[in-house]
Amino acid sequence: MTQVIYLVRHAIAEAATGGMSDADRALTPEGQLKMRGVAAGLKRLGVKPGVVLASPLRRAQETAAVVASALMSKSSVEIYAPLAPGYSEEDVWKGLRPHRTVRELVLVGHEPDMGRLASHLLTGTATLAGLPFKKGAVAAIAVEAIPPRTPGALLWFMTPKQLRTIGDA
């Protein structure tokens, strides 16, 4: 069974202010608005995730909530620690075993990790073909199994502007 993994970089977040933890940075109102447009584009493309997993950082959780509420009838986001900065690609894949029967899976995280995950899915290495994820960008990659054991196929990679345009059509 072919499965699709959607890699999503979080939307625009506020700048860290004095004493604020990086993990506590929230989406800006502009980031929220733009991400709703991205989610509308994903919906128009027929994306129907069975699961949405997010980094434990606030901006990723808020991005994932926007995506889940637009694409799922029961919008729930699972916090997934290996999507936080600093984890290896292998750490991410190992923890996906409980989701091996899901046909479409959304992973919301950060750069450069999303680019490294995309490269790893496509080539088996994290640095050979990294994709440049802008804030709110999404890649759709088909794999033969979750967790992936062989290289996947890039179905599409879109900027947030492209997805918002699709959502507005």
C-alpha positions as CSV (number, residue, x, y, z in Angstrom):
1,M,0.0,0.0,0.0
2,T,1.4,3.4,-1.0
3,Q,1.3,6.0,1.7
4,V,1.9,9.7,1.5
5,I,3.9,11.7,4.0
6,Y,3.3,15.5,3.9
7,L,6.2,17.5,5.4
8,V,5.1,20.9,6.5
9,R,7.3,23.7,7.8
10,H,5.6,25.9,10.5
11,A,4.1,29.2,9.5
12,I,5.5,32.7,10.4
13,A,6.2,33.0,14.1
14,E,6.8,35.9,16.3
15,A,10.4,37.0,17.0
16,A,11.9,35.9,20.3
17,T,11.8,38.7,22.9
18,G,13.9,39.1,25.9
19,G,13.6,36.1,28.2
20,M,11.3,34.2,25.8
21,S,12.1,30.6,25.1
22,D,12.4,29.7,21.5
23,A,9.9,26.9,22.1
24,D,7.3,29.4,23.2
25,R,7.2,31.5,20.0
26,A,3.6,31.7,18.7
27,L,2.4,32.2,15.2
28,T,1.8,35.8,14.2
29,P,-1.6,36.9,13.1
30,E,-0.2,37.0,9.6
31,G,1.2,33.5,10.0
32,Q,-2.2,32.2,11.2
33,L,-3.9,33.8,8.2
34,K,-1.4,32.6,5.6
35,M,-1.5,29.1,7.1
36,R,-5.3,29.0,6.8
37,G,-4.8,29.8,3.1
38,V,-2.2,27.0,2.8
39,A,-4.6,24.6,4.5
40,A,-7.4,25.6,2.1
41,G,-5.0,24.7,-0.8
42,L,-4.3,21.4,0.8
43,K,-8.0,20.7,1.1
44,R,-8.6,21.6,-2.5
45,L,-5.8,19.2,-3.5
46,G,-7.7,16.4,-1.7
47,V,-5.3,15.9,1.2
48,K,-7.0,13.8,3.9
49,P,-4.6,12.9,6.7
50,G,-5.3,10.2,9.1
51,V,-2.8,11.7,11.6
52,V,-1.2,15.1,12.1
53,L,2.0,15.0,14.1
54,A,3.7,18.2,15.3
55,S,6.9,19.3,16.9
56,P,6.5,20.2,20.6
57,L,7.4,23.8,19.8
58,R,4.4,26.1,20.0
59,R,4.6,27.5,16.5
60,A,4.6,24.0,15.0
61,Q,1.7,22.9,17.2
62,E,-0.3,26.0,16.1
63,T,0.5,25.3,12.5
64,A,-0.6,21.7,12.9
65,A,-3.8,22.8,14.5
66,V,-4.7,25.0,11.5
67,V,-4.0,22.1,9.1
68,A,-5.9,19.6,11.2
69,S,-9.0,21.8,11.6
70,A,-9.2,22.3,7.8
71,L,-8.5,18.8,6.7
72,M,-9.9,16.4,9.4
73,S,-13.4,15.9,10.7
74,K,-12.0,15.2,14.2
75,S,-9.1,17.7,14.3
76,S,-6.5,16.4,16.7
77,V,-2.8,17.0,16.7
78,E,-0.4,14.6,18.3
79,I,2.8,16.1,19.8
80,Y,5.8,14.2,18.4
81,A,9.1,15.0,20.1
82,P,11.4,13.8,17.3
83,L,10.0,16.6,15.1
84,A,11.7,19.2,17.4
85,P,15.1,20.6,16.2
86,G,18.1,18.4,16.8
87,Y,16.6,14.9,16.3
88,S,17.9,12.6,13.6
89,E,15.9,11.4,10.6
90,E,16.1,7.9,12.0
91,D,14.6,9.0,15.3
92,V,11.6,10.5,13.4
93,W,11.1,7.3,11.3
94,K,11.4,4.9,14.3
95,G,8.5,6.5,16.2
96,L,6.2,6.3,13.2
97,R,5.5,2.5,13.6
98,P,2.1,3.0,15.3
99,H,1.0,4.9,12.2
100,R,2.0,2.3,9.6
101,T,-1.6,1.7,8.5
102,V,-2.3,5.4,7.9
103,R,-2.6,6.3,4.2
104,E,-1.8,10.0,4.6
105,L,0.4,11.4,7.4
106,V,1.2,15.1,8.1
107,L,4.5,16.0,9.9
108,V,4.9,19.6,11.0
109,G,8.3,20.8,12.0
110,H,11.2,23.2,11.4
111,E,14.0,24.0,9.0
112,P,16.6,22.7,8.3
113,D,15.0,19.5,9.6
114,M,12.1,19.3,7.1
115,G,14.6,19.6,4.2
116,R,16.7,16.9,5.7
117,L,13.7,14.7,6.2
118,A,12.6,15.2,2.6
119,S,16.1,14.3,1.3
120,H,16.2,11.2,3.5
121,L,12.9,10.1,2.2
122,L,13.9,10.6,-1.4
123,T,17.5,9.5,-1.4
124,G,18.2,7.6,1.8
125,T,20.6,10.4,3.0
126,A,19.8,13.7,4.7
127,T,22.0,15.9,2.7
128,L,21.9,14.7,-0.9
129,A,18.7,16.5,-2.0
130,G,17.4,18.8,0.7
131,L,14.4,20.9,-0.2
132,P,14.3,24.6,0.7
133,F,11.2,24.8,2.9
134,K,9.9,28.4,3.3
135,K,7.6,29.0,6.3
136,G,4.3,27.2,5.4
137,A,5.8,25.1,2.5
138,V,4.6,21.6,2.0
139,A,6.2,18.5,0.3
140,A,4.1,15.4,-0.6
141,I,6.2,12.2,-0.7
142,A,4.9,8.8,-1.5
143,V,6.4,5.9,0.3
144,E,5.9,2.1,0.2
145,A,5.7,1.8,4.0
146,I,5.7,3.8,7.2
147,P,8.3,3.9,8.6
148,P,10.0,4.2,5.2
149,R,12.5,1.5,4.2
150,T,13.2,2.4,0.6
151,P,13.4,5.8,-1.2
152,G,10.1,7.5,-1.8
153,A,8.8,9.6,-4.8
154,L,8.3,13.3,-4.7
155,L,4.7,13.9,-5.7
156,W,4.9,17.7,-5.3
157,F,6.6,20.4,-3.4
158,M,4.8,23.8,-3.1
159,T,5.5,27.2,-1.6
160,P,2.9,28.6,0.7
161,K,2.0,31.2,-2.0
162,Q,1.3,28.4,-4.5
163,L,-0.9,26.6,-2.0
164,R,-2.8,29.8,-1.1
165,T,-3.5,30.4,-4.8
166,I,-4.9,26.9,-5.1
167,G,-7.0,27.5,-2.0
168,D,-8.4,30.8,-3.5
169,A,-9.3,29.2,-6.8
